[in-house]
Amino acid sequence: MSRQRVVVVGHGMVGARFVEDLHAASGHDGHDGFDVVVLGAEEYEPYNRVLLSEVVAGKVDVAALTLPRTAGRARTRVLPGVAAVAVERKERVVVDERGERHPYDVVVLATGARARVPDLIGFEEGLPAGVHALRTLDDAREVVAATVNARVAVVVGGGVLGLEAACGLARRGLAVTVVHGGRHVMDRQLDEPAGDVVRGSLQGLGVQVRTRARTEEAVLHDGRIAGVKLEGGEVLAADLLVLTAGTVPEVALARRAGLEVARGVVVGADLATADPRVCAIGDCAQPPEGGTGLVAQGWDQARRLARRLAGPVPTGGGPDTGPDTVPAPASLPAAGTDVVRVKVAGLDLITMGPPGAVASARRVVLSDPDGGRHLEVAVADGRVVAATCVGAGPVAADLVAAYTRGTPVPVDPAQLLLRPVGGAAVQAASPTLMPDRAVVCRCNGVTKGQLVQAWHAGAREVQDVAAATRATTGCGGCTDAVCGIVDWLRRADPAPSDEVVEPQSVAEPSAAGT
């Protein structure tokens, strides 16, 4: 059987994951049926874009963002710093910026998204000095460098990234104001009461918030940012302006190729465009269920597409060769790919599920603004379909588990919010009390048992465990837990062994951690 030629355009978190999943789904040690070419516009190894705000906060070094590398695969060619400029569908060739032509049987667009730059007066000739978007590794480096001489910062955009960036700048000692056009911060995920509680928590962290406010002009002095003018005439002083006002899918390549483009590249449930030989995944794609902008959805798409391509692949003459080339539709994305966690010390915030689910399901709310807490859960057909947790970590952990696993909930949904207060079992603080089936890394679905198995297979350091299991490579929220489990294993099994053994559950708990 001839090898299938796959060209992947984009070498970010989703494109790199797709290549790994494609090889894993089709064979081992490179002996699978694919010749793969990867074109990456950025010159870096794939890195964790989710943690860029942690770099701004000074909590993570730039070097730590590089994703764990898996063993090299035969017949896979990666071209970093080489952008694709054309997809010639009739000839089935991708052309890169150097003029090299890459024939394909299937091309996968994983071009991601770019930062949205507001159309402000003062931006006509590009971003002035002191103004930075926050989307790439270079962006994060520039923002960190700018904080050395800056004293007052304005962050435009009150979404997840905006809040994380603002708190990171405040952590570096800057006076920070978030300007957001919505009625409250994170209005895509939160309702107004929850947004008000978050606003109070932000003020406690030294971040001021201006909602229902729109920037109109970048006020410049000698070509450098000096402030921003809001609609209505008010001017906020700033010697650093950070843009986190959303993203725009990178669809130019698809549009030039004649593919259907709306906000993103339009794909079906099988992640293929109208041309079954061209697929799109990640932030550049627009699947039937819509894009969340979260890496978990992109990773789920990478896994599903890899499994589909590892089966029967398109054959025949052209891009539209008839029904025999159209693969069977894949399943919808896995549950839990829309869990949003804000990574800020002092602000415990997790949301999950589509906001619309709250209006159509039984809803229970516990709001305590004075205590910095707001909990809301929506239940339908005996399952958690959406939830918001501000300032209540143990409850959030239980709700995330119930939501991602689809476990049945109590007849009275209020018990989901009150159970930890009543003294019932909560998440185990010790790895000894965690069952092997307990999920530690929710971004990648890694359980404690898989971490233990990786340890017994020879992964003795956290970075080795991450490479073996992918734990810690998503939002980073599980890093402390993974470090704790590795430390526990080191104490419990201090003598390295080359022998691979089956993991043993040290202590199956009664109710803790389930």
MIFI-578544 format. One record per residue (C-alpha): residue in one letter; x, y, z. Coordinates in steps of 0.25 Angstrom, whole numbers, plus 5000, padded with zeros to 4 digits. Layout:
BEGIN
site type->A	c1->X	c2->Y	c3->Z .
...
REM end
This chain:
BEGIN
site type->M	c1->5000	c2->5000	c3->5000 .
site type->S	c1->5005	c2->5014	c3->4996 .
site type->R	c1->5008	c2->5024	c3->5007 .
site type->Q	c1->4999	c2->5035	c3->5009 .
site type->R	c1->5005	c2->5049	c3->5008 .
site type->V	c1->5000	c2->5059	c3->5019 .
site type->V	c1->5003	c2->5073	c3->5019 .
site type->V	c1->5001	c2->5080	c3->5032 .
site type->V	c1->5000	c2->5096	c3->5032 .
site type->G	c1->5003	c2->5101	c3->5046 .
site type->H	c1->5012	c2->5095	c3->5056 .
site type->G	c1->5006	c2->5101	c3->5069 .
site type->M	c1->4999	c2->5093	c3->5080 .
site type->V	c1->4988	c2->5087	c3->5071 .
site type->G	c1->4997	c2->5085	c3->5059 .
site type->A	c1->5008	c2->5078	c3->5067 .
site type->R	c1->4998	c2->5070	c3->5074 .
site type->F	c1->4991	c2->5065	c3->5062 .
site type->V	c1->5004	c2->5060	c3->5056 .
site type->E	c1->5007	c2->5052	c3->5069 .
site type->D	c1->4993	c2->5046	c3->5069 .
site type->L	c1->4993	c2->5043	c3->5054 .
site type->H	c1->5006	c2->5034	c3->5057 .
site type->A	c1->5000	c2->5028	c3->5069 .
site type->A	c1->4987	c2->5024	c3->5062 .
site type->S	c1->4994	c2->5018	c3->5050 .
site type->G	c1->5007	c2->5011	c3->5056 .
site type->H	c1->5019	c2->5012	c3->5064 .
site type->D	c1->5033	c2->5015	c3->5063 .
site type->G	c1->5030	c2->5023	c3->5050 .
site type->H	c1->5026	c2->5010	c3->5042 .
site type->D	c1->5012	c2->5016	c3->5039 .
site type->G	c1->5006	c2->5019	c3->5025 .
site type->F	c1->5009	c2->5034	c3->5025 .
site type->D	c1->5019	c2->5044	c3->5019 .
site type->V	c1->5017	c2->5056	c3->5027 .
site type->V	c1->5022	c2->5071	c3->5024 .
site type->V	c1->5019	c2->5081	c3->5035 .
site type->L	c1->5020	c2->5096	c3->5031 .
site type->G	c1->5021	c2->5105	c3->5043 .
site type->A	c1->5021	c2->5120	c3->5042 .
site type->E	c1->5028	c2->5122	c3->5055 .
site type->E	c1->5042	c2->5118	c3->5056 .
site type->Y	c1->5041	c2->5112	c3->5070 .
site type->E	c1->5038	c2->5098	c3->5075 .
site type->P	c1->5023	c2->5097	c3->5079 .
site type->Y	c1->5021	c2->5104	c3->5092 .
site type->N	c1->5009	c2->5105	c3->5101 .
site type->R	c1->5002	c2->5118	c3->5097 .
site type->V	c1->4992	c2->5116	c3->5109 .
site type->L	c1->5003	c2->5120	c3->5119 .
site type->L	c1->5008	c2->5133	c3->5112 .
site type->S	c1->5000	c2->5141	c3->5123 .
site type->E	c1->5009	c2->5133	c3->5133 .
site type->V	c1->5021	c2->5138	c3->5126 .
site type->V	c1->5016	c2->5153	c3->5128 .
site type->A	c1->5013	c2->5150	c3->5142 .
site type->G	c1->5028	c2->5145	c3->5144 .
site type->K	c1->5023	c2->5132	c3->5149 .
site type->V	c1->5028	c2->5124	c3->5137 .
site type->D	c1->5041	c2->5125	c3->5129 .
site type->V	c1->5040	c2->5126	c3->5114 .
site type->A	c1->5048	c2->5114	c3->5113 .
site type->A	c1->5038	c2->5106	c3->5121 .
site type->L	c1->5027	c2->5108	c3->5111 .
site type->T	c1->5033	c2->5098	c3->5101 .
site type->L	c1->5024	c2->5086	c3->5100 .
site type->P	c1->5030	c2->5072	c3->5103 .
site type->R	c1->5036	c2->5066	c3->5091 .
site type->T	c1->5033	c2->5052	c3->5087 .
site type->A	c1->5042	c2->5042	c3->5080 .
site type->G	c1->5046	c2->5046	c3->5066 .
site type->R	c1->5037	c2->5040	c3->5055 .
site type->A	c1->5043	c2->5034	c3->5042 .
site type->R	c1->5037	c2->5041	c3->5029 .
site type->T	c1->5033	c2->5054	c3->5036 .
site type->R	c1->5039	c2->5067	c3->5032 .
site type->V	c1->5037	c2->5079	c3->5040 .
site type->L	c1->5040	c2->5093	c3->5034 .
site type->P	c1->5040	c2->5103	c3->5045 .
site type->G	c1->5039	c2->5118	c3->5041 .
site type->V	c1->5034	c2->5114	c3->5027 .
site type->A	c1->5020	c2->5119	c3->5024 .
site type->A	c1->5010	c2->5113	c3->5014 .
site type->V	c1->5006	c2->5123	c3->5003 .
site type->A	c1->4996	c2->5115	c3->4995 .
site type->V	c1->4988	c2->5102	c3->4994 .
site type->E	c1->4987	c2->5098	c3->4980 .
site type->R	c1->4975	c2->5088	c3->4981 .
site type->K	c1->4975	c2->5084	c3->4966 .
site type->E	c1->4989	c2->5080	c3->4966 .
site type->R	c1->4989	c2->5076	c3->4981 .
site type->V	c1->5001	c2->5084	c3->4985 .
site type->V	c1->5004	c2->5093	c3->4996 .
site type->V	c1->5014	c2->5104	c3->4993 .
site type->D	c1->5023	c2->5110	c3->5003 .
site type->E	c1->5029	c2->5124	c3->5004 .
site type->R	c1->5042	c2->5119	c3->4998 .
site type->G	c1->5035	c2->5114	c3->4986 .
site type->E	c1->5036	c2->5099	c3->4990 .
site type->R	c1->5024	c2->5091	c3->4986 .
site type->H	c1->5019	c2->5080	c3->4995 .
site type->P	c1->5010	c2->5070	c3->4989 .
site type->Y	c1->4998	c2->5064	c3->4998 .
site type->D	c1->4987	c2->5054	c3->4998 .
site type->V	c1->4982	c2->5061	c3->5010 .
site type->V	c1->4985	c2->5075	c3->5015 .
site type->V	c1->4982	c2->5079	c3->5030 .
site type->L	c1->4980	c2->5094	c3->5033 .
site type->A	c1->4984	c2->5097	c3->5047 .
site type->T	c1->4988	c2->5112	c3->5045 .
site type->G	c1->4982	c2->5117	c3->5058 .
site type->A	c1->4978	c2->5131	c3->5060 .
site type->R	c1->4984	c2->5145	c3->5062 .
site type->A	c1->4981	c2->5156	c3->5072 .
site type->R	c1->4970	c2->5165	c3->5069 .
site type->V	c1->4975	c2->5179	c3->5068 .
site type->P	c1->4965	c2->5190	c3->5071 .
site type->D	c1->4963	c2->5200	c3->5060 .
site type->L	c1->4968	c2->5212	c3->5069 .
site type->I	c1->4972	c2->5226	c3->5065 .
site type->G	c1->4987	c2->5226	c3->5066 .
site type->F	c1->4989	c2->5212	c3->5060 .
site type->E	c1->4988	c2->5216	c3->5045 .
site type->E	c1->5003	c2->5213	c3->5043 .
site type->G	c1->5004	c2->5201	c3->5052 .
site type->L	c1->5005	c2->5199	c3->5067 .
site type->P	c1->5012	c2->5211	c3->5074 .
site type->A	c1->5024	c2->5209	c3->5084 .
site type->G	c1->5018	c2->5203	c3->5097 .
site type->V	c1->5006	c2->5196	c3->5091 .
site type->H	c1->5007	c2->5181	c3->5090 .
site type->A	c1->4997	c2->5170	c3->5086 .
site type->L	c1->4998	c2->5157	c3->5094 .
site type->R	c1->4997	c2->5145	c3->5086 .
site type->T	c1->5011	c2->5139	c3->5082 .
site type->L	c1->5024	c2->5136	c3->5090 .
site type->D	c1->5030	c2->5149	c3->5084 .
site type->D	c1->5018	c2->5157	c3->5089 .
site type->A	c1->5020	c2->5152	c3->5103 .
site type->R	c1->5035	c2->5155	c3->5103 .
site type->E	c1->5032	c2->5169	c3->5098 .
site type->V	c1->5022	c2->5172	c3->5109 .
site type->V	c1->5031	c2->5167	c3->5120 .
site type->A	c1->5042	c2->5176	c3->5114 .
site type->A	c1->5033	c2->5188	c3->5114 .
site type->T	c1->5030	c2->5186	c3->5129 .
site type->V	c1->5044	c2->5190	c3->5133 .
site type->N	c1->5041	c2->5204	c3->5130 .
site type->A	c1->5026	c2->5205	c3->5131 .
site type->R	c1->5018	c2->5209	c3->5143 .
site type->V	c1->5004	c2->5210	c3->5138 .
site type->A	c1->4997	c2->5200	c3->5129 .
site type->V	c1->4984	c2->5199	c3->5122 .
site type->V	c1->4979	c2->5185	c3->5117 .
site type->V	c1->4968	c2->5186	c3->5106 .
site type->G	c1->4959	c2->5174	c3->5107 .
site type->G	c1->4953	c2->5167	c3->5120 .
site type->G	c1->4953	c2->5153	c3->5115 .
site type->V	c1->4961	c2->5142	c3->5121 .
site type->L	c1->4974	c2->5146	c3->5115 .
site type->G	c1->4972	c2->5160	c3->5119 .
site type->L	c1->4969	c2->5157	c3->5133 .
site type->E	c1->4981	c2->5148	c3->5134 .
site type->A	c1->4990	c2->5158	c3->5127 .
site type->A	c1->4985	c2->5170	c3->5136 .
site type->C	c1->4988	c2->5162	c3->5149 .
site type->G	c1->5001	c2->5158	c3->5144 .
site type->L	c1->5005	c2->5173	c3->5141 .
site type->A	c1->5000	c2->5176	c3->5155 .
site type->R	c1->5008	c2->5165	c3->5161 .
site type->R	c1->5020	c2->5173	c3->5155 .
site type->G	c1->5016	c2->5185	c3->5162 .
site type->L	c1->5009	c2->5193	c3->5151 .
site type->A	c1->4996	c2->5201	c3->5153 .
site type->V	c1->4987	c2->5194	c3->5144 .
site type->T	c1->4973	c2->5197	c3->5138 .
site type->V	c1->4965	c2->5187	c3->5130 .
site type->V	c1->4956	c2->5194	c3->5119 .
site type->H	c1->4944	c2->5185	c3->5115 .
site type->G	c1->4933	c2->5189	c3->5106 .
site type->G	c1->4923	c2->5178	c3->5111 .
site type->R	c1->4914	c2->5180	c3->5123 .
site type->H	c1->4924	c2->5172	c3->5132 .
site type->V	c1->4937	c2->5164	c3->5131 .
site type->M	c1->4937	c2->5151	c3->5124 .
site type->D	c1->4923	c2->5153	c3->5118 .
site type->R	c1->4924	c2->5141	c3->5109 .
site type->Q	c1->4925	c2->5132	c3->5121 .
site type->L	c1->4919	c2->5139	c3->5133 .
site type->D	c1->4906	c2->5146	c3->5136 .
site type->E	c1->4905	c2->5159	c3->5143 .
site type->P	c1->4905	c2->5155	c3->5158 .
site type->A	c1->4917	c2->5146	c3->5155 .
site type->G	c1->4924	c2->5157	c3->5148 .
site type->D	c1->4922	c2->5167	c3->5159 .
site type->V	c1->4928	c2->5157	c3->5169 .
site type->V	c1->4940	c2->5155	c3->5160 .
site type->R	c1->4942	c2->5170	c3->5159 .
site type->G	c1->4942	c2->5171	c3->5174 .
site type->S	c1->4953	c2->5160	c3->5174 .
site type->L	c1->4961	c2->5168	c3->5164 .
site type->Q	c1->4961	c2->5181	c3->5171 .
site type->G	c1->4966	c2->5173	c3->5183 .
site type->L	c1->4978	c2->5169	c3->5174 .
site type->G	c1->4981	c2->5183	c3->5170 .
site type->V	c1->4974	c2->5183	c3->5157 .
site type->Q	c1->4963	c2->5194	c3->5154 .
site type->V	c1->4952	c2->5190	c3->5144 .
site type->R	c1->4945	c2->5199	c3->5135 .
site type->T	c1->4933	c2->5192	c3->5128 .
site type->R	c1->4923	c2->5198	c3->5117 .
site type->A	c1->4935	c2->5206	c3->5113 .
site type->R	c1->4941	c2->5206	c3->5099 .
site type->T	c1->4954	c2->5211	c3->5094 .
site type->E	c1->4954	c2->5222	c3->5083 .
site type->E	c1->4968	c2->5227	c3->5082 .
site type->A	c1->4982	c2->5224	c3->5086 .
site type->V	c1->4988	c2->5237	c3->5092 .
site type->L	c1->5003	c2->5238	c3->5087 .
site type->H	c1->5014	c2->5246	c3->5092 .
site type->D	c1->5026	c2->5246	c3->5083 .
site type->G	c1->5021	c2->5234	c3->5076 .
site type->R	c1->5020	c2->5226	c3->5089 .
site type->I	c1->5007	c2->5222	c3->5096 .
site type->A	c1->5003	c2->5232	c3->5107 .
site type->G	c1->4989	c2->5228	c3->5110 .
site type->V	c1->4976	c2->5224	c3->5103 .
site type->K	c1->4964	c2->5232	c3->5101 .
site type->L	c1->4950	c2->5226	c3->5103 .
site type->E	c1->4937	c2->5229	c3->5096 .
site type->G	c1->4932	c2->5241	c3->5103 .
site type->G	c1->4945	c2->5248	c3->5104 .
site type->E	c1->4951	c2->5242	c3->5117 .
site type->V	c1->4966	c2->5239	c3->5116 .
site type->L	c1->4973	c2->5228	c3->5124 .
site type->A	c1->4988	c2->5230	c3->5126 .
site type->A	c1->4997	c2->5219	c3->5121 .
site type->D	c1->5011	c2->5216	c3->5118 .
site type->L	c1->5008	c2->5202	c3->5114 .
site type->L	c1->4996	c2->5197	c3->5106 .
site type->V	c1->4993	c2->5182	c3->5105 .
site type->L	c1->4983	c2->5178	c3->5095 .
site type->T	c1->4975	c2->5165	c3->5099 .
site type->A	c1->4962	c2->5168	c3->5091 .
site type->G	c1->4960	c2->5154	c3->5085 .
site type->T	c1->4966	c2->5147	c3->5073 .
site type->V	c1->4963	c2->5146	c3->5058 .
site type->P	c1->4964	c2->5133	c3->5051 .
site type->E	c1->4975	c2->5132	c3->5041 .
site type->V	c1->4967	c2->5128	c3->5029 .
site type->A	c1->4975	c2->5136	c3->5018 .
site type->L	c1->4981	c2->5123	c3->5012 .
site type->A	c1->4968	c2->5116	c3->5012 .
site type->R	c1->4961	c2->5128	c3->5005 .
site type->R	c1->4971	c2->5128	c3->4994 .
site type->A	c1->4969	c2->5114	c3->4992 .
site type->G	c1->4955	c2->5116	c3->4989 .
site type->L	c1->4950	c2->5109	c3->5002 .
site type->E	c1->4937	c2->5113	c3->5009 .
site type->V	c1->4941	c2->5123	c3->5020 .
site type->A	c1->4931	c2->5130	c3->5030 .
site type->R	c1->4938	c2->5134	c3->5043 .
site type->G	c1->4947	c2->5122	c3->5042 .
site type->V	c1->4949	c2->5111	c3->5031 .
site type->V	c1->4936	c2->5104	c3->5030 .
site type->V	c1->4937	c2->5089	c3->5033 .
site type->G	c1->4927	c2->5078	c3->5036 .
site type->A	c1->4926	c2->5069	c3->5047 .
site type->D	c1->4938	c2->5061	c3->5041 .
site type->L	c1->4946	c2->5073	c3->5041 .
site type->A	c1->4947	c2->5073	c3->5026 .
site type->T	c1->4944	c2->5085	c3->5017 .
site type->A	c1->4935	c2->5083	c3->5004 .
site type->D	c1->4948	c2->5078	c3->4998 .
site type->P	c1->4950	c2->5065	c3->5006 .
site type->R	c1->4965	c2->5066	c3->5004 .
site type->V	c1->4966	c2->5079	c3->5012 .
site type->C	c1->4963	c2->5079	c3->5027 .
site type->A	c1->4964	c2->5089	c3->5037 .
site type->I	c1->4965	c2->5088	c3->5053 .
site type->G	c1->4968	c2->5098	c3->5064 .
site type->D	c1->4965	c2->5113	c3->5065 .
site type->C	c1->4965	c2->5114	c3->5050 .
site type->A	c1->4953	c2->5104	c3->5048 .
site type->Q	c1->4938	c2->5107	c3->5049 .
site type->P	c1->4932	c2->5093	c3->5052 .
site type->P	c1->4916	c2->5091	c3->5053 .
site type->E	c1->4916	c2->5093	c3->5068 .
site type->G	c1->4925	c2->5106	c3->5067 .
site type->G	c1->4939	c2->5109	c3->5072 .
site type->T	c1->4942	c2->5111	c3->5087 .
site type->G	c1->4955	c2->5117	c3->5085 .
site type->L	c1->4960	c2->5107	c3->5096 .
site type->V	c1->4972	c2->5098	c3->5093 .
site type->A	c1->4964	c2->5086	c3->5098 .
site type->Q	c1->4955	c2->5087	c3->5087 .
site type->G	c1->4966	c2->5087	c3->5077 .
site type->W	c1->4973	c2->5075	c3->5083 .
site type->D	c1->4960	c2->5067	c3->5083 .
site type->Q	c1->4959	c2->5071	c3->5068 .
site type->A	c1->4973	c2->5067	c3->5066 .
site type->R	c1->4971	c2->5053	c3->5072 .
site type->R	c1->4958	c2->5051	c3->5064 .
site type->L	c1->4964	c2->5055	c3->5051 .
site type->A	c1->4976	c2->5046	c3->5053 .
site type->R	c1->4968	c2->5034	c3->5056 .
site type->R	c1->4959	c2->5037	c3->5044 .
site type->L	c1->4971	c2->5038	c3->5034 .
site type->A	c1->4978	c2->5026	c3->5040 .
site type->G	c1->4966	c2->5018	c3->5034 .
site type->P	c1->4962	c2->5019	c3->5020 .
site type->V	c1->4967	c2->5031	c3->5013 .
site type->P	c1->4962	c2->5039	c3->5001 .
site type->T	c1->4966	c2->5032	c3->4987 .
site type->G	c1->4963	c2->5036	c3->4973 .
site type->G	c1->4966	c2->5047	c3->4963 .
site type->G	c1->4962	c2->5061	c3->4968 .
site type->P	c1->4958	c2->5069	c3->4981 .
site type->D	c1->4943	c2->5065	c3->4978 .
site type->T	c1->4943	c2->5051	c3->4973 .
site type->G	c1->4930	c2->5047	c3->4978 .
site type->P	c1->4923	c2->5040	c3->4990 .
site type->D	c1->4934	c2->5029	c3->4992 .
site type->T	c1->4944	c2->5040	c3->4996 .
site type->V	c1->4935	c2->5046	c3->5007 .
site type->P	c1->4938	c2->5040	c3->5021 .
site type->A	c1->4928	c2->5036	c3->5031 .
site type->P	c1->4925	c2->5048	c3->5040 .
site type->A	c1->4932	c2->5047	c3->5053 .
site type->S	c1->4926	c2->5049	c3->5067 .
site type->L	c1->4924	c2->5062	c3->5073 .
site type->P	c1->4935	c2->5067	c3->5082 .
site type->A	c1->4937	c2->5061	c3->5095 .
site type->A	c1->4930	c2->5066	c3->5107 .
site type->G	c1->4939	c2->5076	c3->5116 .
site type->T	c1->4946	c2->5083	c3->5104 .
site type->D	c1->4939	c2->5096	c3->5109 .
site type->V	c1->4944	c2->5096	c3->5123 .
site type->V	c1->4950	c2->5110	c3->5125 .
site type->R	c1->4960	c2->5112	c3->5137 .
site type->V	c1->4966	c2->5126	c3->5140 .
site type->K	c1->4980	c2->5125	c3->5144 .
site type->V	c1->4982	c2->5136	c3->5155 .
site type->A	c1->4987	c2->5134	c3->5169 .
site type->G	c1->4977	c2->5140	c3->5178 .
site type->L	c1->4965	c2->5138	c3->5168 .
site type->D	c1->4959	c2->5124	c3->5168 .
site type->L	c1->4950	c2->5124	c3->5155 .
site type->I	c1->4945	c2->5112	c3->5147 .
site type->T	c1->4934	c2->5112	c3->5137 .
site type->M	c1->4928	c2->5100	c3->5129 .
site type->G	c1->4918	c2->5098	c3->5119 .
site type->P	c1->4911	c2->5107	c3->5109 .
site type->P	c1->4904	c2->5119	c3->5115 .
site type->G	c1->4891	c2->5116	c3->5108 .
site type->A	c1->4890	c2->5103	c3->5116 .
site type->V	c1->4887	c2->5111	c3->5129 .
site type->A	c1->4874	c2->5117	c3->5123 .
site type->S	c1->4869	c2->5104	c3->5119 .
site type->A	c1->4872	c2->5095	c3->5131 .
site type->R	c1->4869	c2->5095	c3->5146 .
site type->R	c1->4878	c2->5105	c3->5152 .
site type->V	c1->4883	c2->5107	c3->5166 .
site type->V	c1->4891	c2->5119	c3->5170 .
site type->L	c1->4899	c2->5122	c3->5183 .
site type->S	c1->4904	c2->5137	c3->5183 .
site type->D	c1->4913	c2->5143	c3->5194 .
site type->P	c1->4919	c2->5156	c3->5188 .
site type->D	c1->4924	c2->5160	c3->5202 .
site type->G	c1->4932	c2->5147	c3->5203 .
site type->G	c1->4937	c2->5147	c3->5189 .
site type->R	c1->4928	c2->5135	c3->5185 .
site type->H	c1->4918	c2->5132	c3->5174 .
site type->L	c1->4914	c2->5118	c3->5170 .
site type->E	c1->4904	c2->5114	c3->5160 .
site type->V	c1->4900	c2->5100	c3->5154 .
site type->A	c1->4891	c2->5096	c3->5143 .
site type->V	c1->4885	c2->5082	c3->5143 .
site type->A	c1->4878	c2->5075	c3->5132 .
site type->D	c1->4874	c2->5061	c3->5131 .
site type->G	c1->4881	c2->5057	c3->5143 .
site type->R	c1->4894	c2->5063	c3->5138 .
site type->V	c1->4902	c2->5076	c3->5140 .
site type->V	c1->4901	c2->5084	c3->5127 .
site type->A	c1->4908	c2->5097	c3->5132 .
site type->A	c1->4914	c2->5103	c3->5144 .
site type->T	c1->4921	c2->5115	c3->5149 .
site type->C	c1->4930	c2->5115	c3->5162 .
site type->V	c1->4937	c2->5128	c3->5167 .
site type->G	c1->4944	c2->5126	c3->5180 .
site type->A	c1->4941	c2->5112	c3->5183 .
site type->G	c1->4952	c2->5102	c3->5179 .
site type->P	c1->4947	c2->5089	c3->5186 .
site type->V	c1->4933	c2->5091	c3->5180 .
site type->A	c1->4939	c2->5095	c3->5166 .
site type->A	c1->4947	c2->5082	c3->5166 .
site type->D	c1->4935	c2->5073	c3->5169 .
site type->L	c1->4927	c2->5080	c3->5158 .
site type->V	c1->4937	c2->5079	c3->5148 .
site type->A	c1->4938	c2->5064	c3->5151 .
site type->A	c1->4923	c2->5063	c3->5150 .
site type->Y	c1->4922	c2->5071	c3->5137 .
site type->T	c1->4934	c2->5064	c3->5129 .
site type->R	c1->4930	c2->5050	c3->5134 .
site type->G	c1->4915	c2->5052	c3->5132 .
site type->T	c1->4912	c2->5046	c3->5145 .
site type->P	c1->4898	c2->5046	c3->5151 .
site type->V	c1->4895	c2->5057	c3->5161 .
site type->P	c1->4887	c2->5058	c3->5173 .
site type->V	c1->4872	c2->5059	c3->5172 .
site type->D	c1->4873	c2->5073	c3->5179 .
site type->P	c1->4884	c2->5080	c3->5171 .
site type->A	c1->4887	c2->5090	c3->5183 .
site type->Q	c1->4895	c2->5078	c3->5189 .
site type->L	c1->4905	c2->5080	c3->5178 .
site type->L	c1->4908	c2->5094	c3->5184 .
site type->L	c1->4906	c2->5091	c3->5199 .
site type->R	c1->4912	c2->5077	c3->5200 .
site type->P	c1->4927	c2->5081	c3->5204 .
site type->V	c1->4921	c2->5092	c3->5214 .
site type->G	c1->4914	c2->5080	c3->5221 .
site type->G	c1->4926	c2->5073	c3->5223 .
site type->A	c1->4925	c2->5062	c3->5213 .
site type->A	c1->4937	c2->5056	c3->5205 .
site type->V	c1->4945	c2->5066	c3->5197 .
site type->Q	c1->4957	c2->5064	c3->5188 .
site type->A	c1->4968	c2->5056	c3->5194 .
site type->A	c1->4980	c2->5065	c3->5198 .
site type->S	c1->4989	c2->5053	c3->5198 .
site type->P	c1->4992	c2->5045	c3->5186 .
site type->T	c1->4991	c2->5032	c3->5195 .
site type->L	c1->4976	c2->5035	c3->5196 .
site type->M	c1->4974	c2->5037	c3->5181 .
site type->P	c1->4969	c2->5025	c3->5173 .
site type->D	c1->4976	c2->5022	c3->5161 .
site type->R	c1->4964	c2->5026	c3->5152 .
site type->A	c1->4964	c2->5040	c3->5158 .
site type->V	c1->4967	c2->5050	c3->5147 .
site type->V	c1->4979	c2->5059	c3->5150 .
site type->C	c1->4981	c2->5067	c3->5137 .
site type->R	c1->4967	c2->5070	c3->5131 .
site type->C	c1->4972	c2->5077	c3->5119 .
site type->N	c1->4978	c2->5064	c3->5114 .
site type->G	c1->4970	c2->5054	c3->5122 .
site type->V	c1->4982	c2->5048	c3->5130 .
site type->T	c1->4979	c2->5040	c3->5142 .
site type->K	c1->4987	c2->5037	c3->5154 .
site type->G	c1->4988	c2->5023	c3->5150 .
site type->Q	c1->4995	c2->5027	c3->5137 .
site type->L	c1->5005	c2->5036	c3->5144 .
site type->V	c1->5008	c2->5024	c3->5153 .
site type->Q	c1->5010	c2->5015	c3->5141 .
site type->A	c1->5019	c2->5025	c3->5134 .
site type->W	c1->5027	c2->5026	c3->5147 .
site type->H	c1->5029	c2->5010	c3->5147 .
site type->A	c1->5032	c2->5011	c3->5132 .
site type->G	c1->5044	c2->5020	c3->5135 .
site type->A	c1->5039	c2->5034	c3->5135 .
site type->R	c1->5046	c2->5039	c3->5148 .
site type->E	c1->5045	c2->5054	c3->5147 .
site type->V	c1->5033	c2->5063	c3->5145 .
site type->Q	c1->5037	c2->5067	c3->5130 .
site type->D	c1->5039	c2->5052	c3->5127 .
site type->V	c1->5025	c2->5049	c3->5132 .
site type->A	c1->5019	c2->5061	c3->5124 .
site type->A	c1->5026	c2->5055	c3->5112 .
site type->A	c1->5020	c2->5042	c3->5114 .
site type->T	c1->5006	c2->5046	c3->5118 .
site type->R	c1->5004	c2->5060	c3->5113 .
site type->A	c1->5000	c2->5064	c3->5128 .
site type->T	c1->5004	c2->5079	c3->5131 .
site type->T	c1->5004	c2->5083	c3->5116 .
site type->G	c1->4990	c2->5090	c3->5116 .
site type->C	c1->4986	c2->5101	c3->5125 .
site type->G	c1->4996	c2->5097	c3->5135 .
site type->G	c1->4986	c2->5096	c3->5146 .
site type->C	c1->4990	c2->5082	c3->5150 .
site type->T	c1->5005	c2->5085	c3->5151 .
site type->D	c1->5006	c2->5085	c3->5166 .
site type->A	c1->4998	c2->5072	c3->5167 .
site type->V	c1->5007	c2->5065	c3->5157 .
site type->C	c1->5019	c2->5070	c3->5164 .
site type->G	c1->5013	c2->5065	c3->5177 .
site type->I	c1->5010	c2->5051	c3->5171 .
site type->V	c1->5024	c2->5050	c3->5166 .
site type->D	c1->5030	c2->5054	c3->5180 .
site type->W	c1->5021	c2->5044	c3->5186 .
site type->L	c1->5025	c2->5033	c3->5176 .
site type->R	c1->5040	c2->5037	c3->5179 .
site type->R	c1->5038	c2->5035	c3->5194 .
site type->A	c1->5030	c2->5022	c3->5192 .
site type->D	c1->5039	c2->5016	c3->5182 .
site type->P	c1->5053	c2->5022	c3->5183 .
site type->A	c1->5061	c2->5012	c3->5176 .
site type->P	c1->5060	c2->5013	c3->5161 .
site type->S	c1->5057	c2->5001	c3->5153 .
site type->D	c1->5059	c2->4998	c3->5138 .
site type->E	c1->5048	c2->4987	c3->5140 .
site type->V	c1->5034	c2->4992	c3->5135 .
site type->V	c1->5024	c2->4987	c3->5144 .
site type->E	c1->5009	c2->4989	c3->5145 .
site type->P	c1->5005	c2->5000	c3->5154 .
site type->Q	c1->4999	c2->4997	c3->5167 .
site type->S	c1->4988	c2->5005	c3->5174 .
site type->V	c1->4995	c2->5009	c3->5187 .
site type->A	c1->4982	c2->5012	c3->5195 .
site type->E	c1->4968	c2->5011	c3->5188 .
site type->P	c1->4960	c2->5022	c3->5196 .
site type->S	c1->4947	c2->5021	c3->5202 .
site type->A	c1->4940	c2->5033	c3->5197 .
site type->A	c1->4952	c2->5043	c3->5196 .
site type->G	c1->4956	c2->5047	c3->5182 .
site type->T	c1->4945	c2->5040	c3->5175 .
REM end
